[in-house]
Amino acid sequence: MGKSCCAPRCTQRYTKGSGVQFYRFPAEVDRQNLWISVLRREKWRLGEHDWLCSLHFVSGIFSQYLFSEISSNPWK
């Protein structure tokens, strides 16, 4: 299955050489719930094939330590 971003209204799909990175949600439940709350998706459950693309991070780069790296507007 190909990678596509699960953020609302985001149409990003993995394309080699595009420069857009895709990240899995954190395994740690508390951090995972924070990421999910930022997405503001009602009646949605995280699945094993859900990814978030780098366009939704403030710096465009994933940080495994800082939740603040996620933009407050994940569907920009």
N, C-alpha and C positions, 0 to 999 in steps of 0.2 A: 504494500500500500504506500502511495506517495505521501509526502509531508505537505500539509496545508495548515495555515494558521486558524486557530479556533476563536480568535477575537471577533466580536460582532462587526459585521460589514467589512472585514478584511478579506481580500481575495488573493493574498500571497500564497503561492505554491512553490515548493522547492524546484529551483532551476539551477543547474550547475553553472557556476560563474556569475550568478546574479549579485553576489555580495550580501544577500539576505541570509542570515543564519536562523536556524530553528532550534528551539530549546524545549525539553520536556519540563513538566512541572516538578517542583521539588518533592522528594520522597517524604520529607518531614511534614507531618500533618498540619502543624500550626502555620508553617510558611506556605504550604500548598493552599490552605484556606484563605490566606491573605491574597495570594495571586488570584484565586477564584473570585474573591470579593471585588477586586479591582476590575475584573471583566464585566461585572454587573449583568450577568446572564441569568435570567429567571428560569427556574425549573430545568437546570442543566447540571449534569453530573460529569465529572472528569472521567474520561476513558483512557485506555492504554495507548490509543493512537492520537491523542490530543497534543498539539504542539503550539507554542507561541513564538511568533517570529521576532527578529531583532528590531523591527520597526516600532515595536511597542515598549522599548526600553529607552530611558532618558538619553543614555550615551550611545545607544545602538549596540552596546556590548553587554552580554550577560555577566552578571556578578552573582556568584554562588553565595555570597555573604551578605549582600545588602538588598533588602526589599525595596529600598528607596530608588533603586535603578529602574523599577517599573514605572512607566509614565502614569500619571493620574488620569490620562485620557488614552486608554489602550487601543482605541480604534481610530487613531489619527490618520 
